[in-house]
Amino acid sequence: MQLDRLSERIGALVSGFDPASPLSEEHKTTLREAMREHALLVIRQQDLAVEDQIRLVGVFARVWDEMGDGSRHIYVSNAREGAVLGRPDGLLFHSDCVYMSAPLSVLSLYAMEMPRSPSPTVFANNVTVVNDLPADLQTRLEGANGFFVGGLGGYERLRDASAPEEAKRVEHPIFFPDPLADRPPLIVDELYFDHFIGWDLDESDAVRTEIHRLMYADRNTYVHDWEVGDLIIWDNVALQHSRRPVPEDGPRTLRRVVGLDPAVTDYEHLTGAALELEAVRGR
């Protein structure tokens, strides 16, 4: 198995093994160590069945059946009936389900169809950005908690004051414990983060803006230009992801499989991600 760094702070290209075959314990260990170091793994141009994708995600987390129908996968597509996030609009930077009591642990996308024009996904590192913060701001953020609002799509920021009553709301330490990362990531995202608890709202927004200036800088991001057959698996808590507007010169379909931290049990009462996915379907 070979690992080649993709960018300064995010990602490794994994090659030299057959992802469609059962993995040895040595390969599993190598992949887990690579995830801890790089937070994102790319396997390029493979013909992977959904069972292969599920098995690979299972190396890092407990695979979750998002829709509660036993399939353990969904589609993100502008062309496939029953898929989600079909609008061509870009998506704001976020970590999935950070507005829940626990975010998802691992996400994966496998490219099945891509338009003729580039249609990239962009990733930002919640861990390494901390090194870029001024020392006084790092000190200020230690022990801070954030208020998150979400559950109704990824196109526009939700705010506590204007979100509907049924929108999910939760408080989290902004340095969130992540068993896949060496240090707690700073989970101040663009989509779901509303404010720092106990702070003046103007000051909270100013600090949010400063964090995002550093978070989404070129040196702290990785842009993946998809090709059919690409599989990306990433640490959803260590990274944020966003989508640029989708070109309208062809179908764009990705198969999604996600995983939970095995210690998390409070998702079991949900019928998968159906509550959120119904809200964003076709929007």
BAFI-3210 file (N, C-alpha, C; in Angstrom, 3 decimals, decimal comma, padded with zeros to 6 digits):
// residues 283
n [1|2|3|4|5|6|7|8|9|10|11|12|13|14|15|16|17|18|19|20|21|22|23|24|25|26|27|28|29|30|31|32|33|34|35|36|37|38|39|40|41|42|43|44|45|46|47|48|49|50|51|52|53|54|55|56|57|58|59|60|61|62|63|64|65|66|67|68|69|70|71|72|73|74|75|76|77|78|79|80|81|82|83|84|85|86|87|88|89|90|91|92|93|94|95|96|97|98|99|100|101|102|103|104|105|106|107|108|109|110|111|112|113|114|115|116|117|118|119|120|121|122|123|124|125|126|127|128|129|130|131|132|133|134|135|136|137|138|139|140|141|142|143|144|145|146|147|148|149|150|151|152|153|154|155|156|157|158|159|160|161|162|163|164|165|166|167|168|169|170|171|172|173|174|175|176|177|178|179|180|181|182|183|184|185|186|187|188|189|190|191|192|193|194|195|196|197|198|199|200|201|202|203|204|205|206|207|208|209|210|211|212|213|214|215|216|217|218|219|220|221|222|223|224|225|226|227|228|229|230|231|232|233|234|235|236|237|238|239|240|241|242|243|244|245|246|247|248|249|250|251|252|253|254|255|256|257|258|259|260|261|262|263|264|265|266|267|268|269|270|271|272|273|274|275|276|277|278|279|280|281|282|283]
n.u [000,854|000,565|001,089|000,532|001,012|-001,541|-001,974|-000,710|-001,840|-004,000|-005,110|-004,373|-003,331|-004,221|-002,840|-001,859|-003,159|-005,968|-009,025|-011,426|-011,286|-011,183|-009,660|-006,441|-005,362|-003,101|-003,295|-005,636|-004,758|-002,806|-004,429|-006,007|-004,065|-003,234|-005,547|-005,650|-003,401|-003,746|-006,449|-008,113|-008,709|-007,995|-008,999|-008,409|-010,211|-011,591|-013,614|-016,050|-018,229|-021,191|-020,977|-018,231|-017,530|-018,927|-017,590|-015,025|-015,515|-016,263|-013,839|-013,094|-015,243|-018,576|-020,797|-023,565|-027,019|-028,435|-031,006|-032,594|-033,514|-032,172|-030,295|-027,933|-026,696|-026,861|-027,715|-026,166|-027,186|-027,935|-029,461|-030,526|-033,436|-034,952|-032,628|-030,484|-029,834|-030,042|-030,212|-028,450|-026,945|-024,142|-022,729|-022,420|-019,488|-019,174|-019,527|-021,018|-024,091|-023,339|-025,006|-026,371|-026,469|-024,114|-021,733|-021,606|-019,096|-017,414|-017,327|-018,098|-017,734|-018,456|-017,676|-019,914|-021,082|-020,072|-020,255|-019,322|-017,847|-015,567|-016,384|-015,872|-015,262|-014,557|-012,325|-011,689|-009,427|-010,100|-008,401|-005,646|-005,922|-005,947|-003,331|-002,864|-004,234|-004,163|-002,303|-003,642|-006,285|-006,515|-006,267|-008,549|-010,534|-010,317|-012,099|-014,488|-017,942|-020,169|-023,148|-025,294|-027,253|-029,442|-030,293|-031,917|-030,968|-028,206|-027,565|-027,872|-026,939|-028,189|-029,863|-030,368|-032,311|-034,001|-034,557|-036,880|-039,113|-038,924|-036,360|-033,228|-031,300|-028,312|-025,783|-022,246|-018,872|-016,467|-013,999|-013,996|-014,152|-012,529|-012,141|-010,648|-008,703|-005,619|-005,719|-008,291|-010,626|-011,483|-014,636|-016,044|-018,123|-019,285|-021,940|-023,693|-022,916|-023,892|-023,462|-021,056|-021,508|-022,670|-021,256|-021,086|-023,114|-022,236|-019,469|-019,102|-019,781|-017,737|-015,431|-016,020|-015,902|-013,162|-011,984|-012,941|-011,709|-009,099|-009,548|-010,534|-008,566|-006,204|-003,983|-004,965|-006,794|-008,129|-008,771|-010,785|-010,928|-013,236|-013,162|-014,774|-015,158|-013,608|-013,066|-013,613|-012,817|-013,370|-012,554|-015,138|-015,330|-012,826|-012,502|-014,079|-016,426|-017,291|-019,293|-018,838|-020,841|-022,845|-022,089|-024,157|-023,884|-024,157|-024,887|-024,430|-023,482|-023,022|-022,259|-023,071|-021,793|-021,804|-020,350|-020,618|-019,179|-018,385|-019,073|-021,288|-024,694|-027,130|-028,276|-029,817|-032,584|-033,514|-034,944|-032,778|-031,092|-033,353|-034,995|-033,512|-032,814|-035,189|-035,930|-034,059|-034,296|-034,518|-034,329]
n.v [-001,199|002,197|005,593|008,893|012,280|014,730|017,500|020,382|020,269|018,524|015,309|012,200|010,241|006,993|003,996|000,925|-001,316|-003,579|-002,275|-003,547|-005,986|-008,139|-006,668|-006,918|-007,165|-005,652|-003,807|-002,470|-001,253|000,461|002,168|003,362|004,745|006,462|007,977|009,323|010,935|012,352|012,942|012,691|010,456|009,371|007,238|006,381|006,177|003,647|000,740|000,355|-001,523|-000,989|-002,504|-002,708|-000,071|000,283|-001,589|-000,430|002,033|000,965|000,292|002,461|003,366|002,797|001,739|003,615|003,346|005,497|006,162|004,343|002,083|-000,221|-000,192|001,231|003,243|006,298|008,601|011,461|013,707|015,324|014,159|011,646|009,972|010,360|011,060|013,284|016,810|018,026|020,501|022,969|024,782|026,013|024,568|025,568|025,644|022,978|020,550|017,436|017,001|018,349|019,782|017,977|015,850|014,464|014,780|013,163|010,648|009,665|010,308|009,345|009,536|008,373|008,692|008,447|009,558|012,410|015,847|017,476|019,807|020,926|019,952|020,488|019,361|020,998|021,006|021,831|022,231|021,553|021,139|021,873|024,599|025,840|026,377|028,654|030,691|033,774|033,997|035,114|034,830|032,058|031,457|032,725|031,166|028,708|026,373|027,479|027,367|026,516|027,419|025,668|025,450|023,690|021,305|021,730|021,812|022,783|025,157|027,802|029,802|028,984|030,674|031,076|032,884|033,153|030,653|027,957|026,648|023,870|023,281|021,768|022,222|022,709|022,633|022,714|021,993|024,033|023,090|020,061|016,737|014,179|010,974|010,107|011,936|013,634|015,907|017,932|019,080|022,378|023,301|025,379|026,136|027,178|026,934|025,811|026,803|029,086|030,990|032,000|030,849|032,905|035,105|038,490|039,162|040,572|040,549|037,807|037,186|038,588|037,207|034,702|035,340|035,955|033,486|031,979|033,279|032,366|029,647|028,933|029,642|029,250|027,665|026,045|024,365|021,845|021,113|018,999|017,724|015,966|012,726|010,151|007,188|007,873|007,561|009,070|009,172|010,605|012,269|013,523|015,291|016,390|017,738|020,259|020,475|021,683|022,563|023,683|025,633|023,529|022,485|022,666|020,919|018,186|015,039|014,698|012,502|011,077|008,421|007,858|006,874|006,615|006,892|006,247|007,205|004,450|004,645|006,243|006,222|007,485|007,995|005,937|005,993|007,428|007,532|006,971|009,469|010,635|012,740|015,098|014,724|014,570|017,191|018,526|017,328|017,644|020,377]
n.w [000,000|-000,862|000,060|-000,860|-000,380|-000,762|-000,434|001,353|003,916|003,985|003,188|001,507|-001,222|-001,850|-002,877|-004,554|-003,570|-003,531|-003,456|-003,700|-002,562|000,375|003,268|004,732|008,182|008,535|006,437|007,248|009,609|008,559|007,030|009,028|010,491|008,494|008,112|010,555|010,321|007,882|007,493|005,296|002,678|-000,583|-003,123|-006,321|-009,404|-009,495|-009,961|-008,010|-006,058|-004,052|-001,735|-001,408|-000,817|001,591|003,180|003,303|004,617|007,031|008,186|009,672|011,192|012,562|010,249|009,193|008,647|006,813|005,733|006,946|005,636|005,226|003,189|003,533|002,097|000,192|-002,498|-003,823|-006,015|-009,146|-010,994|-010,447|-009,488|-006,318|-005,054|-003,087|-002,428|-004,967|-006,202|-008,176|-006,761|-004,842|-001,839|001,550|003,676|005,974|008,653|008,642|010,338|012,649|014,183|015,648|018,611|018,434|015,865|012,601|012,169|010,063|006,595|003,230|-000,314|-003,538|-006,872|-009,453|-011,735|-013,579|-014,530|-017,663|-017,272|-014,664|-011,317|-008,390|-004,965|-001,933|000,787|004,206|006,939|010,201|012,314|011,847|011,424|013,852|014,544|013,117|014,298|016,135|019,211|021,425|020,687|020,509|023,230|024,198|023,090|024,304|026,108|025,320|024,283|021,616|019,793|017,733|014,804|012,709|010,068|007,873|005,242|003,028|001,795|002,666|005,446|008,625|011,259|014,748|015,540|013,351|012,330|011,798|014,330|014,480|013,665|014,381|017,345|019,200|021,763|021,759|022,843|021,307|020,601|019,664|020,854|019,065|018,111|015,954|015,408|016,279|017,854|019,370|017,012|015,741|015,577|014,224|011,922|008,608|007,982|010,033|012,544|014,973|017,173|019,708|022,918|025,484|024,667|023,457|020,639|018,359|018,729|018,686|016,004|014,732|015,538|014,504|011,754|011,515|012,178|010,011|007,878|008,112|008,197|005,651|003,947|001,260|001,988|003,953|002,866|000,610|-002,714|-004,469|-007,599|-009,166|-010,699|-012,528|-010,691|-008,543|-005,063|-001,998|001,384|004,502|007,617|009,269|011,396|011,775|009,412|007,377|004,653|001,387|-001,469|-004,719|-007,062|-009,133|-012,381|-015,331|-017,418|-017,628|-015,898|-012,355|-010,039|-006,938|-004,777|-001,446|001,678|005,172|008,497|012,030|015,181|017,140|019,825|019,950|020,485|020,363|017,907|017,180|017,472|015,366|012,082|010,237|008,279|007,459|008,325|007,904|005,225|003,792|003,993|002,395|-000,031|-003,440|-003,347]
ca.u [000,000|001,350|000,420|001,160|000,327|-002,284|-001,795|000,114|-002,471|-005,147|-005,300|-003,387|-003,752|-003,913|-002,737|-001,076|-003,949|-007,240|-010,093|-012,597|-011,013|-011,067|-008,429|-005,688|-005,272|-002,020|-003,833|-006,566|-003,956|-002,203|-005,473|-006,397|-002,981|-003,265|-006,673|-005,268|-002,399|-004,127|-007,871|-008,860|-008,050|-008,535|-008,700|-008,802|-010,588|-011,899|-014,984|-016,365|-019,614|-021,558|-020,463|-016,827|-017,503|-019,370|-016,517|-013,931|-015,927|-016,274|-012,501|-012,914|-016,423|-019,731|-021,583|-024,917|-028,047|-028,988|-032,425|-033,334|-034,154|-031,301|-029,370|-026,690|-026,114|-027,779|-027,093|-026,161|-027,266|-028,863|-030,059|-031,106|-034,662|-034,816|-031,357|-030,545|-028,991|-030,078|-030,078|-027,084|-026,297|-023,045|-023,012|-021,518|-018,611|-019,824|-019,342|-022,382|-024,796|-022,736|-026,127|-026,896|-025,713|-022,775|-021,645|-021,144|-017,661|-016,733|-018,128|-017,462|-018,430|-017,897|-018,148|-020,505|-021,259|-019,571|-020,495|-018,138|-017,069|-015,155|-017,390|-015,073|-015,579|-013,463|-012,210|-010,918|-008,930|-010,485|-007,342|-004,442|-006,202|-005,687|-001,966|-002,841|-004,930|-003,336|-002,214|-004,672|-007,561|-006,486|-006,536|-009,954|-011,418|-010,215|-013,245|-015,699|-018,974|-020,880|-024,554|-025,425|-028,627|-029,370|-031,229|-032,825|-030,286|-026,832|-027,344|-027,870|-026,698|-029,338|-029,652|-031,301|-033,417|-034,896|-034,839|-038,176|-039,088|-038,560|-034,937|-032,477|-030,388|-027,478|-024,567|-021,062|-017,560|-016,015|-012,944|-014,825|-013,354|-012,610|-011,246|-009,820|-007,719|-004,665|-006,124|-009,696|-010,832|-012,244|-015,798|-016,785|-018,330|-019,933|-023,360|-024,500|-022,500|-024,648|-022,756|-020,383|-022,438|-022,257|-020,543|-021,826|-023,330|-021,373|-018,129|-019,143|-019,725|-016,419|-014,468|-016,384|-015,360|-011,711|-011,680|-013,203|-010,673|-007,958|-010,007|-010,770|-007,420|-005,697|-003,030|-005,683|-007,859|-007,806|-009,823|-010,761|-011,604|-013,709|-013,235|-015,586|-014,397|-012,916|-013,660|-013,000|-013,274|-012,738|-012,949|-016,127|-015,145|-011,546|-012,600|-015,331|-016,447|-018,240|-019,439|-019,031|-022,033|-022,748|-022,316|-025,373|-023,555|-024,122|-025,297|-023,428|-024,018|-022,079|-022,848|-022,619|-021,848|-021,290|-020,111|-020,721|-018,317|-019,058|-019,568|-022,511|-025,883|-028,385|-028,836|-030,563|-034,027|-033,867|-035,081|-031,669|-031,031|-034,553|-035,534|-032,780|-032,752|-036,480|-035,992|-033,224|-034,534|-035,058|-034,232]
ca.v [000,000|003,416|006,836|010,090|013,469|015,471|018,929|020,680|019,979|017,617|014,294|011,289|009,328|005,624|003,102|-000,271|-002,392|-003,793|-001,876|-004,408|-007,264|-008,029|-006,034|-007,550|-006,340|-004,696|-002,725|-001,700|-000,416|001,518|003,122|004,135|005,681|007,482|008,871|010,180|011,903|013,139|013,293|012,433|009,471|009,280|006,057|006,915|005,484|002,254|000,277|-000,144|-001,801|-000,365|-003,338|-002,350|001,224|000,042|-002,281|000,503|002,957|000,190|000,268|003,630|003,717|001,913|002,229|003,981|003,239|006,849|006,232|003,356|001,114|-001,368|-000,086|001,803|004,234|007,190|009,253|012,914|013,731|016,214|013,396|010,383|010,110|009,974|011,513|014,508|017,946|018,077|021,856|023,235|025,769|025,590|024,290|026,222|024,764|022,411|019,152|016,909|016,685|018,987|020,317|016,874|015,655|014,083|014,779|011,934|010,463|009,471|010,432|008,890|009,766|007,655|009,380|007,569|010,380|013,765|016,689|017,728|020,855|020,546|020,117|020,036|019,492|021,682|020,587|022,710|021,467|022,110|020,894|022,656|026,040|026,359|026,900|029,950|031,689|034,534|033,345|035,614|034,249|030,667|031,460|033,111|030,098|027,536|026,197|028,113|026,515|027,117|027,078|025,247|025,322|023,048|020,261|022,104|021,998|023,245|026,250|029,097|029,722|029,090|031,431|030,711|033,843|033,071|029,264|027,483|026,012|022,461|023,120|021,203|023,141|021,986|023,281|021,855|022,636|024,304|022,104|018,871|015,506|013,375|009,837|009,858|013,010|013,760|017,040|018,286|020,064|023,601|023,019|026,602|026,012|028,294|026,664|025,487|027,525|030,328|031,966|031,543|030,996|033,857|036,225|039,497|038,595|041,242|040,002|036,423|037,177|039,062|036,118|033,702|035,800|035,824|032,055|031,516|033,832|031,466|028,275|028,687|030,094|028,214|026,751|025,170|023,683|020,944|021,098|017,730|017,703|014,591|011,900|008,965|006,121|008,354|007,387|009,851|008,888|011,624|012,502|014,587|016,245|017,067|018,556|020,747|020,360|022,530|022,257|024,821|025,428|022,373|022,809|022,086|020,262|016,737|014,550|014,589|011,538|010,472|007,480|008,270|005,953|007,349|006,098|006,838|006,762|003,310|004,986|007,030|005,369|008,240|008,073|004,729|006,233|008,142|006,737|007,432|010,917|010,976|014,046|016,133|014,497|014,953|018,640|019,050|016,607|018,410|021,827]
ca.w [000,000|-000,983|000,428|-001,409|000,132|-001,775|-000,230|002,523|005,204|003,892|002,183|000,950|-002,274|-001,441|-004,026|-004,291|-002,969|-004,216|-002,528|-003,874|-001,901|001,833|003,706|005,808|009,389|008,302|005,618|008,072|010,510|007,744|006,662|010,221|010,777|007,445|008,407|011,683|009,878|006,707|007,654|004,063|001,838|-001,931|-003,933|-007,623|-010,631|-009,216|-010,181|-006,673|-005,688|-002,786|-000,646|-001,216|-000,137|002,969|003,894|003,552|005,677|008,267|008,771|010,530|011,989|012,417|009,119|009,607|007,615|006,893|005,425|007,716|004,746|005,084|002,060|004,060|001,204|-000,508|-003,640|-003,963|-007,478|-009,836|-012,086|-010,014|-008,714|-004,926|-004,504|-002,290|-002,797|-006,419|-006,721|-008,630|-005,901|-003,994|-000,432|002,477|004,449|007,150|009,027|008,656|011,592|013,818|014,957|016,449|019,847|017,984|014,407|011,978|012,340|008,784|005,381|001,993|-001,568|-004,683|-008,065|-010,455|-012,928|-013,420|-015,709|-018,485|-016,609|-013,307|-010,263|-007,245|-003,548|-001,246|002,177|005,085|008,084|011,498|013,294|011,593|011,449|015,196|014,551|012,437|015,100|017,085|020,515|022,334|020,295|020,963|024,670|024,388|022,645|025,168|026,993|024,784|023,707|020,497|019,566|016,343|014,315|011,403|009,704|006,791|003,968|003,104|000,856|003,337|006,884|009,503|012,493|015,805|015,617|012,205|011,951|012,295|015,648|014,381|013,366|015,499|018,014|020,150|022,221|021,735|022,966|019,941|020,382|019,842|020,906|017,847|018,313|014,773|015,263|017,381|018,679|019,134|015,940|015,993|014,719|013,896|010,480|007,908|007,774|011,206|013,743|015,133|018,003|020,908|024,037|026,505|024,078|022,701|019,304|017,390|018,923|018,226|014,544|014,306|015,736|013,489|010,487|011,544|012,085|008,649|006,991|008,200|007,945|004,239|003,166|000,360|002,633|004,885|002,125|-000,496|-003,732|-005,206|-008,895|-009,283|-011,887|-012,284|-010,062|-007,342|-003,744|-000,921|002,749|005,333|008,998|009,187|012,482|011,551|008,205|006,799|003,203|000,684|-002,891|-005,611|-007,891|-010,020|-013,798|-015,883|-018,683|-017,476|-014,585|-011,280|-009,080|-006,007|-003,806|-000,112|002,816|006,323|009,689|013,362|016,269|017,777|021,160|019,830|020,382|020,357|016,576|016,874|017,446|014,152|010,866|009,423|008,083|006,695|008,719|007,185|003,794|003,231|003,928|001,339|-001,275|-004,549|-003,172]
c.u [000,881|000,500|001,212|000,341|-000,328|-002,119|-001,012|-000,513|-003,559|-004,877|-004,095|-004,047|-003,287|-003,909|-001,985|-001,817|-005,257|-008,386|-011,356|-012,410|-010,966|-009,693|-007,751|-005,681|-004,169|-002,519|-004,815|-005,812|-003,330|-003,229|-005,892|-005,318|-002,950|-004,407|-006,312|-004,297|-002,947|-005,593|-008,730|-008,041|-008,771|-008,056|-009,256|-009,198|-010,735|-013,357|-015,432|-017,862|-019,911|-021,038|-018,989|-016,715|-017,906|-018,257|-015,369|-014,286|-015,916|-014,915|-012,370|-014,067|-017,495|-020,636|-023,028|-025,860|-028,850|-030,494|-033,249|-034,007|-033,283|-030,256|-027,989|-025,965|-027,234|-027,027|-027,236|-026,105|-028,249|-029,639|-030,821|-032,345|-034,447|-033,515|-031,549|-029,611|-028,878|-030,003|-028,649|-026,309|-025,107|-023,516|-021,978|-020,642|-019,317|-019,252|-020,725|-022,857|-024,105|-023,800|-026,842|-026,059|-024,308|-022,764|-021,370|-019,627|-016,918|-017,735|-017,358|-018,367|-017,680|-018,519|-018,618|-020,724|-020,728|-019,871|-019,202|-017,246|-016,676|-016,244|-016,788|-015,801|-014,350|-013,503|-011,339|-010,600|-009,244|-009,392|-006,177|-004,688|-005,886|-004,287|-001,874|-003,508|-003,939|-003,391|-003,315|-006,045|-007,615|-006,837|-008,006|-010,898|-011,358|-011,407|-014,533|-016,655|-019,682|-022,306|-024,730|-026,898|-028,572|-030,493|-032,088|-032,101|-028,924|-026,528|-027,220|-027,679|-028,009|-028,957|-030,725|-032,538|-034,432|-035,248|-036,190|-038,024|-038,603|-037,100|-034,201|-031,490|-029,595|-026,309|-023,423|-019,852|-017,004|-014,753|-013,554|-013,955|-013,610|-011,642|-010,341|-008,708|-006,807|-005,042|-007,583|-009,826|-011,679|-013,446|-016,671|-016,978|-019,126|-021,447|-024,151|-024,127|-023,232|-023,882|-022,003|-021,279|-021,851|-021,493|-021,536|-021,934|-022,470|-019,941|-018,056|-019,028|-018,355|-015,375|-014,749|-015,783|-013,849|-011,283|-011,860|-012,197|-009,459|-008,336|-010,043|-009,687|-006,860|-004,816|-003,726|-006,778|-007,277|-009,008|-009,713|-011,597|-011,963|-013,493|-014,061|-014,695|-013,607|-013,743|-012,890|-013,653|-012,593|-013,348|-013,853|-015,957|-013,851|-011,598|-014,004|-015,268|-017,497|-018,286|-019,598|-020,278|-021,821|-022,991|-023,554|-025,124|-023,371|-024,548|-024,120|-024,031|-022,884|-022,838|-022,216|-022,840|-021,196|-021,137|-020,214|-019,573|-019,024|-019,627|-020,892|-023,696|-027,161|-028,882|-029,816|-032,071|-034,472|-034,090|-034,023|-031,638|-032,286|-035,095|-034,834|-032,927|-034,077|-036,562|-035,173|-033,487|-035,169|-034,959|-033,128]
c.v [001,237|004,628|008,008|011,299|014,246|016,983|019,124|020,171|018,913|016,565|013,470|010,452|007,935|004,742|001,842|-001,361|-002,485|-003,440|-002,713|-005,779|-007,070|-007,502|-006,858|-006,627|-005,300|-003,516|-001,861|-000,753|000,740|002,582|003,970|005,148|006,802|008,466|009,820|011,274|012,857|013,578|013,001|011,486|009,388|007,983|006,356|005,838|003,976|001,962|-000,417|-000,360|-001,155|-001,176|-003,028|-001,035|001,068|-000,618|-001,324|001,512|002,253|000,020|001,352|003,872|002,655|002,483|002,445|003,902|004,537|006,899|005,190|002,298|-000,114|-001,249|000,411|002,686|005,094|007,793|010,768|013,176|014,782|015,475|012,159|010,630|009,599|010,384|012,813|015,559|018,089|019,470|022,122|024,201|025,160|025,339|024,996|025,190|024,274|021,028|018,574|016,572|017,251|019,633|019,214|016,737|015,163|014,151|013,367|011,862|010,444|009,621|009,829|009,193|009,032|008,232|008,383|008,277|011,773|014,571|016,929|018,791|020,407|020,849|019,673|020,127|020,069|021,300|021,580|021,960|022,180|021,990|021,852|024,156|026,651|026,963|028,280|031,055|032,475|033,907|033,818|035,051|032,772|030,569|031,767|031,950|028,852|027,480|026,824|027,054|027,273|026,621|026,829|025,044|024,658|022,077|020,569|022,417|022,623|024,471|027,615|028,891|029,865|029,856|031,061|031,605|033,659|031,646|028,837|026,727|024,575|022,236|022,609|022,229|022,369|022,876|022,263|022,654|022,859|023,521|020,745|017,618|014,636|012,205|009,550|010,879|013,080|014,867|017,364|019,342|021,247|023,602|024,248|026,623|027,185|028,158|026,600|026,272|028,857|031,358|031,267|031,838|031,937|035,051|037,243|039,028|039,266|040,721|038,569|036,348|037,628|037,960|034,993|034,065|035,635|034,360|031,571|032,084|032,909|030,041|027,982|029,269|028,932|027,205|025,753|024,369|022,738|020,913|019,785|017,862|016,256|014,009|010,672|007,844|006,561|008,035|008,243|009,438|009,910|011,680|013,732|015,640|017,034|018,005|019,114|020,526|021,297|022,089|023,548|024,583|024,338|022,805|022,086|021,397|018,750|016,317|014,493|013,692|010,952|009,556|007,741|007,147|006,665|006,430|006,916|006,370|005,604|003,619|005,742|006,092|006,160|008,546|006,932|004,968|006,948|007,164|007,227|008,947|011,417|012,349|015,160|015,936|014,814|016,457|019,196|018,384|017,542|019,916|022,402]
c.w [000,000|-000,646|-000,132|-000,988|-001,010|-001,661|001,059|003,812|005,159|002,826|001,794|-000,133|-001,888|-002,684|-003,612|-003,546|-003,729|-003,277|-002,665|-003,233|-000,389|002,231|004,793|007,023|009,246|007,476|006,409|009,002|009,752|007,382|007,864|010,579|009,746|007,675|009,536|011,224|008,823|006,695|006,435|003,192|000,497|-002,576|-005,313|-008,618|-010,442|-009,562|-008,910|-006,507|-004,344|-001,613|-000,362|-000,443|001,329|003,769|004,234|004,643|007,026|008,906|009,841|011,501|011,789|011,329|009,559|008,424|007,625|006,690|006,174|006,872|004,494|004,000|002,472|003,041|000,630|-001,695|-003,507|-005,461|-007,977|-010,921|-011,635|-009,150|-007,295|-004,288|-003,723|-002,876|-004,310|-007,011|-007,168|-007,746|-005,173|-002,576|000,434|003,186|005,708|007,444|009,247|010,067|012,826|014,695|015,755|017,717|019,565|016,460|013,888|012,098|011,011|007,654|004,213|000,816|-002,679|-005,945|-009,120|-011,791|-012,613|-014,677|-016,480|-017,866|-015,205|-012,281|-008,936|-005,909|-002,862|000,226|002,941|006,378|009,394|012,555|013,068|011,636|012,805|015,271|013,925|013,260|015,950|018,474|021,458|021,970|020,674|022,440|024,930|024,057|023,527|026,119|026,494|024,228|022,589|020,416|018,075|015,999|012,950|011,132|008,504|005,492|004,128|002,281|001,529|004,828|007,652|010,765|013,498|015,785|014,496|011,793|012,494|013,598|015,576|014,009|014,597|016,033|019,059|020,559|022,201|022,210|021,577|019,593|020,706|019,877|019,680|017,984|017,125|014,602|016,485|018,349|018,415|018,039|016,410|015,054|014,467|012,385|009,926|007,878|009,076|012,462|013,824|015,952|019,124|022,109|025,090|025,973|023,509|021,244|018,239|017,503|018,426|016,716|014,034|014,448|014,743|012,136|010,434|011,461|010,656|007,645|006,961|007,822|006,448|003,344|002,345|001,081|003,551|004,193|001,069|-001,431|-004,501|-006,472|-009,221|-010,681|-011,544|-011,752|-008,851|-006,095|-002,758|000,390|003,647|006,729|009,018|010,273|012,286|010,355|008,038|005,290|002,627|-000,771|-003,660|-006,468|-008,937|-011,464|-014,326|-017,221|-018,517|-016,084|-013,616|-010,200|-008,258|-005,054|-002,442|000,894|003,986|007,519|010,963|014,238|016,967|019,157|021,121|019,632|020,202|018,958|016,319|016,794|016,176|013,012|009,885|009,351|007,389|007,054|007,959|005,678|003,116|003,051|002,754|000,003|-002,309|-004,394|-004,046]
res [m|q|l|d|r|l|s|e|r|i|g|a|l|v|s|g|f|d|p|a|s|p|l|s|e|e|h|k|t|t|l|r|e|a|m|r|e|h|a|l|l|v|i|r|q|q|d|l|a|v|e|d|q|i|r|l|v|g|v|f|a|r|v|w|d|e|m|g|d|g|s|r|h|i|y|v|s|n|a|r|e|g|a|v|l|g|r|p|d|g|l|l|f|h|s|d|c|v|y|m|s|a|p|l|s|v|l|s|l|y|a|m|e|m|p|r|s|p|s|p|t|v|f|a|n|n|v|t|v|v|n|d|l|p|a|d|l|q|t|r|l|e|g|a|n|g|f|f|v|g|g|l|g|g|y|e|r|l|r|d|a|s|a|p|e|e|a|k|r|v|e|h|p|i|f|f|p|d|p|l|a|d|r|p|p|l|i|v|d|e|l|y|f|d|h|f|i|g|w|d|l|d|e|s|d|a|v|r|t|e|i|h|r|l|m|y|a|d|r|n|t|y|v|h|d|w|e|v|g|d|l|i|i|w|d|n|v|a|l|q|h|s|r|r|p|v|p|e|d|g|p|r|t|l|r|r|v|v|g|l|d|p|a|v|t|d|y|e|h|l|t|g|a|a|l|e|l|e|a|v|r|g|r]
***
